Amino acid sequence: MKDNKQFREWLSVLRKHPTDRVFSNCELSLQMKGYDFEDWPLSMQWGVYLEFFDSIGIYIDIDCDQYTNEPFQFSSFVNHNQVGYYLTRPEAQEAAIDKAFELLSYINN
């Protein structure tokens, strides 16, 4: 997990007062198996990061460029600005998350 105090506080509040039954049931199931958030698959972490950044006004997204002849397939975006092109969805997700945390750090300083 990216180390960010604001994100950890937000996640802590969500764990104490879950607003999404699916999220809380899924988290409970994973915790019972000995997994913490850092151990979740990126595909599951992505949804949590998406909700966190939405809640503070930073919008992350990825797009599949399926109609191109280029070697890349996925684009990542933060606040509608393109971050880059990537061969896999996880690479695009990681890039969007990293860039969003950079933006959050810049905003908070």
N, CA, C and O of each residue as an XYZ file, in Angstrom:
436
protein
N       0.852     -1.186      0.000
C       0.000      0.000      0.000
C       0.886      1.233      0.000
O       1.950      1.257      0.617
N       0.438      2.224     -0.683
C       1.145      3.494     -0.687
C       1.061      4.086      0.715
O       0.006      4.047      1.347
N       2.159      4.626      1.195
C       2.191      5.161      2.557
C       1.732      6.616      2.540
O       2.472      7.513      2.137
N       0.511      6.827      2.980
C      -0.063      8.162      3.036
C      -0.963      8.244      4.258
O      -1.910      7.469      4.390
N      -0.672      9.171      5.143
C      -1.405      9.300      6.400
C      -2.898      9.559      6.163
O      -3.745      8.965      6.830
N      -3.214     10.433      5.226
C      -4.609     10.774      4.966
C      -5.378      9.539      4.481
O      -6.523      9.324      4.879
N      -4.745      8.730      3.621
C      -5.403      7.518      3.138
C      -5.610      6.526      4.276
O      -6.690      5.948      4.396
N      -4.597      6.320      5.113
C      -4.718      5.369      6.228
C      -5.830      5.788      7.199
O      -6.565      4.939      7.702
N      -5.951      7.088      7.461
C      -7.016      7.574      8.340
C      -8.383      7.327      7.718
O      -9.311      6.885      8.394
N      -8.501      7.617      6.422
C      -9.757      7.394      5.710
C     -10.138      5.920      5.752
O     -11.295      5.590      6.014
N      -9.182      5.029      5.499
C      -9.429      3.595      5.508
C      -9.813      3.116      6.906
O     -10.668      2.242      7.050
N      -9.190      3.683      7.928
C      -9.497      3.323      9.312
C     -10.941      3.666      9.653
O     -11.632      2.864     10.281
N     -11.403      4.834      9.254
C     -12.789      5.246      9.509
C     -13.744      4.318      8.753
O     -14.771      3.909      9.294
N     -13.406      3.987      7.511
C     -14.259      3.108      6.716
C     -14.382      1.735      7.353
O     -15.455      1.131      7.337
N     -13.288      1.245      7.911
C     -13.328     -0.067      8.562
C     -14.215     -0.049      9.808
O     -14.873     -1.043     10.115
N     -14.236      1.068     10.521
C     -15.048      1.171     11.737
C     -16.518      1.382     11.420
O     -17.386      0.943     12.174
N     -16.806      2.057     10.299
C     -18.179      2.388      9.910
C     -18.374      2.084      8.432
O     -18.504      3.006      7.627
N     -18.398      0.801      8.058
C     -18.520      0.479      6.635
C     -19.825      1.001      6.051
O     -20.894      0.842      6.641
N     -19.720      1.625      4.886
C     -20.900      2.169      4.219
C     -21.320      1.282      3.063
O     -22.405      1.465      2.511
N     -20.496      0.337      2.691
C     -20.779     -0.538      1.563
C     -20.759     -1.976      2.059
O     -19.705     -2.504      2.413
N     -21.912     -2.597      2.082
C     -22.013     -3.961      2.619
C     -21.093     -4.932      1.883
O     -20.485     -5.801      2.508
N     -20.987     -4.794      0.570
C     -20.114     -5.682     -0.197
C     -18.672     -5.497      0.239
O     -17.952     -6.475      0.445
N     -18.243     -4.238      0.381
C     -16.867     -3.980      0.810
C     -16.623     -4.572      2.183
O     -15.608     -5.236      2.397
N     -17.536     -4.343      3.122
C     -17.304     -4.827      4.479
C     -17.304     -6.351      4.535
O     -16.493     -6.930      5.257
N     -18.180     -7.011      3.801
C     -18.203     -8.472      3.776
C     -16.939     -9.024      3.140
O     -16.360     -9.994      3.629
N     -16.520     -8.412      2.065
C     -15.300     -8.849      1.383
C     -14.096     -8.658      2.292
O     -13.264     -9.556      2.419
N     -13.999     -7.497      2.925
C     -12.874     -7.226      3.817
C     -12.872     -8.204      4.982
O     -11.818     -8.724      5.350
N     -14.032     -8.461      5.563
C     -14.126     -9.392      6.674
C     -13.648    -10.778      6.256
O     -12.906    -11.432      6.988
N     -14.070    -11.214      5.094
C     -13.661    -12.524      4.586
C     -12.149    -12.593      4.405
O     -11.526    -13.588      4.777
N     -11.553    -11.545      3.838
C     -10.103    -11.533      3.628
C      -9.352    -11.463      4.947
O      -8.326    -12.124      5.106
N      -9.846    -10.670      5.901
C      -9.170    -10.565      7.188
C      -9.230    -11.881      7.947
O      -8.283    -12.240      8.647
N     -10.337    -12.602      7.811
C     -10.451    -13.887      8.480
C      -9.425    -14.882      7.926
O      -9.007    -15.804      8.625
N      -9.030    -14.690      6.684
C      -8.032    -15.568      6.074
C      -6.611    -15.064      6.316
O      -5.653    -15.639      5.801
N      -6.472    -13.991      7.099
C      -5.155    -13.485      7.449
C      -4.600    -12.431      6.506
O      -3.413    -12.115      6.573
N      -5.425    -11.883      5.633
C      -4.976    -10.862      4.696
C      -5.309     -9.474      5.229
O      -6.389     -9.258      5.778
N      -4.398     -8.552      5.070
C      -4.667     -7.153      5.357
C      -4.724     -6.429      4.021
O      -4.422     -7.020      2.984
N      -5.104     -5.168      4.032
C      -5.280     -4.414      2.785
C      -4.062     -4.525      1.877
O      -4.208     -4.669      0.663
N      -2.868     -4.461      2.446
C      -1.641     -4.506      1.651
C      -1.499     -5.823      0.892
O      -0.802     -5.889     -0.121
N      -2.164     -6.874      1.386
C      -2.069     -8.191      0.765
C      -3.157     -8.449     -0.275
O      -3.107     -9.447     -0.993
N      -4.136     -7.555     -0.356
C      -5.219     -7.744     -1.320
C      -4.663     -7.684     -2.732
O      -3.645     -7.031     -2.963
N      -5.303     -8.345     -3.673
C      -4.911     -8.193     -5.079
C      -5.114     -6.735     -5.510
O      -6.005     -6.052     -5.004
N      -4.295     -6.271     -6.435
C      -4.403     -4.889     -6.910
C      -5.806     -4.595     -7.441
O      -6.305     -3.480     -7.287
N      -6.436     -5.574     -8.058
C      -7.783     -5.345     -8.597
C      -8.773     -4.956     -7.504
O      -9.705     -4.194     -7.761
N      -8.585     -5.466     -6.293
C      -9.458     -5.101     -5.173
C      -9.002     -3.799     -4.525
O      -9.834     -2.980     -4.135
N      -7.699     -3.599     -4.405
C      -7.183     -2.343     -3.858
C      -7.609     -1.171     -4.739
O      -7.901     -0.090     -4.226
N      -7.650     -1.370     -6.047
C      -8.002     -0.314     -6.993
C      -9.337      0.332     -6.621
O      -9.453      1.558     -6.621
N     -10.335     -0.479     -6.306
C     -11.648      0.062     -5.946
C     -11.609      0.914     -4.693
O     -12.301      1.928     -4.606
N     -10.801      0.507     -3.720
C     -10.682      1.273     -2.479
C      -9.963      2.589     -2.746
O     -10.386      3.643     -2.272
N      -8.867      2.521     -3.514
C      -8.162      3.759     -3.872
C      -9.077      4.685     -4.668
O      -9.076      5.896     -4.443
N      -9.850      4.134     -5.587
C     -10.776      4.925     -6.391
C     -11.755      5.684     -5.499
O     -11.982      6.877     -5.695
N     -12.333      4.987     -4.519
C     -13.270      5.625     -3.583
C     -12.579      6.704     -2.746
O     -13.132      7.784     -2.542
N     -11.377      6.411     -2.267
C     -10.639      7.396     -1.465
C     -10.376      8.655     -2.272
O     -10.687      9.759     -1.826
N      -9.810      8.496     -3.450
C      -9.483      9.684     -4.239
C     -10.737     10.438     -4.666
O     -10.731     11.669     -4.685
N     -11.821      9.723     -5.012
C     -13.092     10.402     -5.317
C     -13.538     11.260     -4.135
O     -14.026     12.375     -4.323
N     -13.374     10.744     -2.927
C     -13.864     11.453     -1.739
C     -13.116     12.749     -1.477
O     -13.621     13.618     -0.766
N     -11.914     12.895     -2.042
C     -11.136     14.124     -1.829
C     -10.977     14.939     -3.112
O     -10.203     15.896     -3.152
N     -11.711     14.556     -4.161
C     -11.724     15.346     -5.385
C     -10.590     15.075     -6.353
O     -10.295     15.913     -7.206
N      -9.953     13.929     -6.242
C      -8.933     13.519     -7.219
C      -9.506     12.317     -7.948
O      -9.889     11.329     -7.321
N      -9.568     12.397     -9.270
C     -10.239     11.363    -10.045
C      -9.218     10.541    -10.831
O      -8.461     11.076    -11.641
N      -9.215      9.216    -10.574
C      -8.300      8.316    -11.264
C      -9.113      7.402    -12.179
O     -10.251      7.045    -11.874
N      -8.507      7.033    -13.300
C      -9.209      6.198    -14.261
C      -8.184      5.536    -15.166
O      -7.061      6.021    -15.312
N      -8.576      4.433    -15.767
C      -7.772      3.844    -16.825
C      -8.697      3.552    -17.996
O      -9.908      3.412    -17.821
N      -8.129      3.463    -19.173
C      -8.911      3.240    -20.376
C      -8.183      2.217    -21.232
O      -6.954      2.219    -21.302
N      -8.928      1.360    -21.870
C      -8.340      0.362    -22.753
C      -8.377      0.892    -24.181
O      -9.448      1.190    -24.710
N      -7.219      1.006    -24.797
C      -7.113      1.473    -26.180
C      -7.160      0.258    -27.103
O      -6.131     -0.193    -27.606
N      -8.351     -0.259    -27.317
C      -8.483     -1.502    -28.054
C      -8.459     -1.341    -29.574
O      -8.341     -2.331    -30.297
N      -8.567     -0.116    -30.062
C      -8.617      0.087    -31.509
C      -7.356      0.759    -32.028
O      -7.428      1.627    -32.897
N      -6.223      0.372    -31.511
C      -4.976      0.991    -31.935
C      -3.999     -0.082    -32.408
O      -4.084     -1.238    -31.991
N      -3.092      0.300    -33.261
C      -2.058     -0.616    -33.734
C      -0.775     -0.464    -32.938
O       0.225     -1.119    -33.233
N      -0.798      0.391    -31.941
C       0.377      0.625    -31.104
C       0.591     -0.567    -30.168
O      -0.333     -1.347    -29.936
N       1.810     -0.711    -29.629
C       2.074     -1.851    -28.739
C       1.448     -1.722    -27.347
O       1.395     -2.709    -26.613
N       0.977     -0.539    -26.969
C       0.361     -0.363    -25.654
C      -1.136     -0.569    -25.775
O      -1.706     -0.472    -26.862
N      -1.762     -0.853    -24.650
C      -3.204     -1.046    -24.647
C      -3.937     -0.193    -23.626
O      -5.112      0.120    -23.820
N      -3.273      0.190    -22.545
C      -3.991      0.876    -21.470
C      -3.424      2.272    -21.232
O      -2.212      2.481    -21.278
N      -4.313      3.213    -20.980
C      -3.928      4.568    -20.618
C      -4.415      4.822    -19.201
O      -5.474      4.333    -18.807
N      -3.646      5.585    -18.434
C      -4.115      5.954    -17.095
C      -4.279      7.463    -17.030
O      -3.575      8.210    -17.709
N      -5.216      7.895    -16.206
C      -5.575      9.308    -16.100
C      -5.717      9.712    -14.636
O      -6.176      8.924    -13.809
N      -5.324     10.936    -14.322
C      -5.580     11.548    -13.029
C      -6.161     12.918    -13.327
O      -5.538     13.734    -14.006
N      -7.355     13.162    -12.816
C      -8.087     14.408    -13.082
C      -8.145     14.712    -14.577
O      -7.929     15.846    -15.004
N      -8.438     13.688    -15.354
C      -8.625     13.772    -16.804
C      -7.342     14.084    -17.571
O      -7.401     14.307    -18.780
N      -6.187     14.106    -16.908
C      -4.904     14.294    -17.586
C      -4.228     12.940    -17.732
O      -4.112     12.175    -16.775
N      -3.787     12.663    -18.949
C      -3.184     11.365    -19.203
C      -1.836     11.243    -18.502
O      -1.000     12.144    -18.575
N      -1.640     10.119    -17.824
C      -0.395      9.837    -17.121
C       0.564      9.101    -18.039
O       1.762      9.386    -18.033
N       0.066      8.167    -18.824
C       0.924      7.414    -19.726
C       0.213      6.234    -20.339
O      -0.973      6.000    -20.106
N       0.981      5.484    -21.144
C       0.482      4.276    -21.806
C       1.181      3.062    -21.220
O       2.362      3.123    -20.879
N       0.450      1.954    -21.101
C       0.991      0.762    -20.449
C       0.506     -0.501    -21.148
O      -0.567     -0.515    -21.752
N       1.293     -1.547    -21.062
C       0.952     -2.813    -21.702
C      -0.117     -3.596    -20.943
O      -0.862     -4.373    -21.540
N      -0.192     -3.390    -19.625
C      -1.160     -4.151    -18.828
C      -2.010     -3.222    -17.970
O      -1.616     -2.100    -17.652
N      -3.178     -3.720    -17.609
C      -4.072     -2.962    -16.733
C      -3.421     -2.680    -15.371
O      -3.506     -1.548    -14.894
N      -2.770     -3.674    -14.720
C      -2.137     -3.379    -13.431
C      -1.077     -2.287    -13.510
O      -0.959     -1.477    -12.591
N      -0.307     -2.253    -14.588
C       0.688     -1.177    -14.741
C       0.000      0.181    -14.812
O       0.450      1.146    -14.195
N      -1.086      0.249    -15.563
C      -1.831      1.510    -15.684
C      -2.451      1.911    -14.349
O      -2.451      3.090    -13.995
N      -2.977      0.941    -13.610
C      -3.568      1.228    -12.306
C      -2.507      1.745    -11.333
O      -2.726      2.742    -10.645
N      -1.372      1.073    -11.278
C      -0.280      1.505    -10.386
C       0.162      2.923    -10.729
O       0.381      3.740     -9.834
N       0.292      3.217    -12.014
C       0.730      4.556    -12.434
C      -0.280      5.621    -12.016
O       0.106      6.696    -11.555
N      -1.570      5.328    -12.175
C      -2.605      6.291    -11.785
C      -2.594      6.513    -10.275
O      -2.711      7.648     -9.812
N      -2.453      5.437     -9.509
C      -2.413      5.544     -8.044
C      -1.191      6.354     -7.610
O      -1.302      7.260     -6.783
N      -0.034      6.025     -8.168
C       1.193      6.753     -7.817
C       1.064      8.243     -8.131
O       1.429      9.088     -7.314
N       0.545      8.559     -9.313
C       0.409      9.963     -9.719
C      -0.615     10.679     -8.835
O      -0.425     11.848     -8.500
N      -1.676     10.005     -8.460
C      -2.689     10.613     -7.586
C      -2.100     10.916     -6.207
O      -2.389     11.963     -5.628
N      -1.276     10.006     -5.678
C      -0.631     10.269     -4.395
C       0.377     11.420     -4.516
O       0.535     12.201     -3.578
N       1.057     11.527     -5.660
C       1.953     12.675     -5.887
C       1.154     13.972     -5.845
O       1.563     14.943     -5.210
N       0.009     13.978     -6.528
C      -0.842     15.165     -6.548
C      -1.350     15.490     -5.152
O      -1.374     16.659     -4.766
N      -1.753     14.492     -4.394
C      -2.231     14.698     -3.030
C      -1.121     15.288     -2.161
O      -1.368     16.199     -1.371
N       0.069     14.783     -2.301
C       1.213     15.300     -1.544
C       1.467     16.770     -1.897
O       1.741     17.588     -1.019
N       1.374     17.090     -3.180
C       1.567     18.472     -3.641
C       0.478     19.381     -3.065
O       0.771     20.491     -2.620
N      -0.756     18.924     -3.071
C      -1.882     19.707     -2.564
C      -1.727     19.954     -1.066
O      -2.013     21.049     -0.582
N      -1.274     18.934     -0.329
C      -1.170     19.034      1.125
C       0.047     19.844      1.591
O       0.134     20.198      2.767
N       0.954     20.130      0.716
C       2.148     20.909      1.115
C       2.032     22.355      0.750
O       2.947     23.134      1.017
